[in-house]
Amino acid sequence: MSISANWSYPTSIRFGAGRISELGDACKSAGISKPLFVTDPGIVSLPITKTALDVLAGAGLETAVFSDVQPNPTASNVEDGLKVMRDGGHDGVVAFGGGSALDAAKTIAFMLGQTRPMWDFEDVGDWWTRADPDGIAPIVAVPTTAGTGSEVGRAGVITNEDTETKKVIFHPKMLPAEVICDAELTVGLPPNFTAGTGMDAFIHCLEAYCAPSYHPMSEGIAVEGMRLVKEYLPRAYKDGSDIEARGHMLSAAAMGAVAFQKGLGGIHSLSHPVGAIYHTPHGLTNAIFMPYMLMHNRPAIEEKIERLTHWLGIKGSFSGFMDWVLESRQSLGIPHTIKKLGVGNNQFTRLAEMAVVDPTASGNPVKLEVADCVKVYEQAYEGKVG
């Protein structure tokens, strides 16, 4: 089945296989005449990147490439990209790649016309109002993975190297003006990356669904996003050329990012410090923590999970859902413990102290204390669920 559509929620999205051919038109629609093409070292030399750059050249757009972006992008990456953008006189950004490249690109575009330090715009209270909105360059986003949904998000997660902490930089105008979701660009994603990014999309939806704040629209989007992942991630993992499955996974990823306006939670708050210190893949780290945090939150979410199982066609209420989570992780080759990612057991208190102040911690259904987080880290290290 081939799907093609034009959506304007939450922004302008050109969805469908082969629509990378419209990248030049998307830039012009966003008001970009001289784009900076931001990606990462693993993607810059791939054929899909050449295709995108050829489209831009064919549209008469003078483009420079910046690809010095780490898997967990840092402030230095943003500063280096800003220098290239300013020196080249670029008036917009094409964000091309996975969540890391998209987050870095969006933050570069955001910082182009700002005079205050980047950390002054962390997602704390109304700090975003400190920014000069006229100094934010337009963004066209093209995801090449189906995970973070950063292409429809209004923030970028950037690591502060000095403190080894992940910070969320937020502004409403960081939302890309144009998005191209082309499933053909994700066909070459290896199975392990397909699994990790796909589980990230599922967890965005799951944590948004479980967050205690009131946002029924986001909650509904989250439920359908989880259904799409449940049905199509195994297919995409088994056969990377399955365009239908790849397309539905792109939808699920975008839906997760829309849904988590309602909130995230403890899975992310435990994962972020691990990623900042040990440089582990974000989606994979989230996937490992999922069952341990679900058990920790069980008293507050059991009723909601029971409702969810009816929609997803999972029998056995909460216990059945947990069985499905564990079986799904195993079938996708996801490790059961953080030990498998090279995480040691000598920094749990430090990690826990970082986790409880992470911006995502406030959305957890059960208030997180340092002792709680230490316990979950220990369980995730030892592989003891419950």
N, C-alpha and C positions, 0 to 999 in steps of 0.2 A: 504493500500500500504506500502510495506517495502522497504526502501531505504538504500543502502550501497555503499560507495565509498571511494576512497583514493584521497586526494587533497594535492598539494604542494604549494598552494597559499592561504594566504601569508606565511604559514609555513606548515609543514607536519600535516595533519588533517585526523584522522581515524573516519569517520562518519558512524553511523549506530547503530541500536538497538543491545544491547548485546556486544558491542565492548569493554566494560570495561574489558573483559576477556583478552585483549591484553595489559593491563597496564604494566605488567612485561616486555614484549617485547619492549614497548615504552620506558621504563626507560633504558633498555640496549642499544637501538638505540641512546638515548641521551647521553650515556656514564655515566649513573648513576648506581652505584653498592650498595650504602648505602643511600637511600633517606630519607629525612625528609618530612613527610606527614603533610601538613598544611591545616587545615580546621577551622570551627568555632564551638562554643558550641552547636548550634542548630542542627548541622549535625553529629557531632562526634559519637553520640550514635545510629544513624539510621542504618537500615539494609544495605543501599547502601554503607555505610562506611565500614562495616564489609566485605561486598563482595569485595570491592577494596583492603582492607588490606589482605584478604585471597589470592587474586590473587598475590599480591606482595610476600607473604610468600611462595606460591606455586612456584614462580619463583626463590626462594632462596635468596631474597633480604632482608637484615636486615633493618627494618624500625622502626623509632620512630614517635610518633604523637605529634604535637603541635596544640592546638585548642583555645588558648587564644587570639582570634581575635574579636574585637567589630564590630558591624554593619557598623560603619564608622571607619576603622582601624586607630590606632594612632601610633605615634613614639614609645611609650612604648611597644605596641604590637610587632613592628618590632624588637626592642632591645631585648625583651624577647625571641622571636623566634631565633634571631641570637645567643643568649647564648646557647640555646638548640642545635642548629646546630653545633656550634663550639665545645661545650663540648662533643658532640656525634661523632664528626669526620665525619659528613655527607658530601657527595660530590655532592648533588643535591637535588632538591625539587620537590615533587608532590603537585601541587596546586589543591585542591579539594573543590568545593563549589560554592557559588555565587561570585559576584564581589568583595566583601570585603575580603573574604578569598583569592581569586586569587591575588588581589592587594597586600595584605600583604605578601603572599608567594613569589611573584615575587620580591618584594623589599628586602625581607630577602635574597633571592638568589643573588640579585644584590650587596648587601652590604657585603656579606661574606668576600671578599678579599679587601675591601676598607679601607683606613686609614683616609680619610677626613670625616667630619660630613655629615650626610645624606642630610641636607638642601643645601649643596654645589652642589648638583646634581639636583636641581630644574629645571624644564623645562623652562629655561630662556636662550635665545641666544644659545651659544655653550657650556653651562656649562657641558653638558654631556661628553664633551671631557676631563674633569678633571678626569674621572673615569679610573681605571686600568681595561681594558677589560678582562685580564687574571684572574682577581679576581672575576668574575661573574660566579656563579655556574649554570649548566644547569637546565632547568625547563621542567617538563611535566605538562600540564594543563588539568583538567577535570572539565568542568562546570556542575553544578547541577541546574542552573537556566538559563533561556533564556532572558538575559537582557543586561548586560554591554558589553559583548563580550571581556572581559579582557583576555580571553584565546588566543586571536590573537592580543593583544595590546603590545606596547613597553613601557608601563609606569604603575605606580601605584599611586593612589590617597591616600595620607596619611595626617591625621589631626595632625597639630602642636598644642599640648595641651596648650602650653604657650601663644600662640596668638589666639587660637580658629579659626584657618584658615586651609583650605584644600590646600595642596601643591601637585603638580604633579612631581613625580620623574621619569625621563626619561633616557633611554639609548636603542639604537637599539638591544643590546644583552639581553634585558629584554624580548624580544619576545620568548615565549616558543618554544623549539626545536620540541616538539611533542604535539599534542592535540588529546584528545579523546572526541568526541561529541556523547554521547550515550543517546538517547531520553528516555530510560527506567529509567535513573537516575533522570529525572525531573517529573516522573509520580506522585510522592507523594507531589509535591509542591501545597500548598493550593490555592484556587481560588484568594484570595486577593494578594498573592505574585505573582501568575501567571500574574495578571493584572498589578501590579506595574512594574515588571521586563519587561513584554512585551511592555508596553508603553515606557519604557526607551529605548528599542531597536528601537522603532518607532521614538522617538525623536532624537536619535543619527543620524538616517538616514535623518530625516527632517532638522535638523540644518546643517548637512553636505551639503545637497542639496541646502539650502538657503545661505550658506556662500559665500561671494563674490569672494573668491580666485579661480584661474583657476585650475581645476583638473577634467576633464571630465570623467576619469575612475572611480574615487570615486563617482562622481555624478550619473553615471549610476548604480553603485552598490546600492547607496542609494535609488534610485527609485524602484528597484526590492525588496529591503529590506522592504520598506513601503508596497508594494503590499502583500508580504507574511504576514506581521503583520495584515493588514486589513482583509485578508481572513482567517487566521488561529488562531489569538489570541482569537476571540470569541469562536471558537471550543475548544481550549485548556482550556479556562476559564469554559466553560459549562461542559466539560467532560475531566477531568485530565488524563484519561487513553487512550485518543486518540493519539496513537503513531505517526500517520502521522502528526497531527497538532503540536505535541510536537517537532517532527523532523524539520519541517519547521520553527518553532520559534527559534530553535537553530541556524539554518542557518541565519535567519534574525538578530539575536543578533551578530553573527560573522561579518555579512555584515556591520552592523552599526559601529562596531569598525574599520573595514577597511575603511569605507567611511569617518569617521571623521578625517582621515588624512587631509582632505580638510579644516576642521575647525568645531568648534561647535559655540555656540553663547549665547544669553542672557538668554535662559531658564536655561542653566547650570550655568551661572555666577550668577544668582539670587538664584538658588537652593543650590549651594555649601555653601554659608555662613549660610543659614538656617539649612542645615544638620550638619555643624560644631558646631553651637551654640545650636540648639534644638534637635540634634541627630535624625532627621527624616529619614525615608527610602528614599534613593536617587531617585529610579525610581518613587515612588509615588509623591515625591516633584516635580520632573520634570513635571509629568503629570498634576499636579495642575496648574503650571505656564504656561503651553503650550498655552492656548487660549489668555491669557493676553499679552504675549510677541508677539504672532502672530499679534494681533491687533496693538501693538506698531510698529512692523516692516512692517505693511501692505504697506506703500508707496514704500518700496524698494523691496518687494517680490511678489506683487500681480500678476505680469505677470508670474513669475515662478510657483506660486501656480496654476494659470489657466492651464498651461501646465500639471502640475502634476495631476490635476483632470481628465483630459482626460485619462491618463494612469491608474489611479485608479478606473475609472468608477464612478466618483462622479459628479453629475450635479450641476450647479449653480455657477461655477467659485469660487472666493475667499469666497463669502458668503456661498455657498454650502459646501465648505471645512470646514469652521468654524462650520456650523451646524453639519456636520459629526463628527468633533472633540468633540463637546459638547455632542452629543448623545452617542458617543462611550464611553466617560468617564463615563457617567451616567449608561450605560448598564453594565459596568465593576465594578461598585461600587466605583468609585474614587471620593473623595470629591471635591466639587467645590471651596472651599476656604482653605487657609493656616491656618485659625482660627481652622478648624477641626483637624489640626495636633498639636494643642496646641501652635501655634506661636502667641506671643503677638504683640500688635501694638505700643510698646514703644521703639523699637530699629531700626526702619526703616532707619534712617539716617546712623547708624552704619553699618547695613547690606548693604546698597547702596554703602557706601565707600569701603566695602570689595568686592562688586560685580564688580565694575568698574576696579579693578586691578586684578581680577581673570583671569588666563591665557585664559579662554574660551571667555572672553568678546571681545577680538580683532577680533573674527570671526563673530561677530554679523553684519548683513547687515546695521544697523544704529548705528553709534557711540553712545555708552552709556555714559551718564553723570549721576552724582549723583542724580540730580533732576528727571531724567527719571526713574531711578530705584526706587526711593522713590514712585513715582506715580504708578508704576506697583505693588509694594508691597502693596500699599493702595488698589488698585483695586482687587488684589488677596485676600486680607483680607476681603474686603467688598463683593466680588462676583460680581463686576461690570465689565463686559467684554466690552471694547470699550469706 
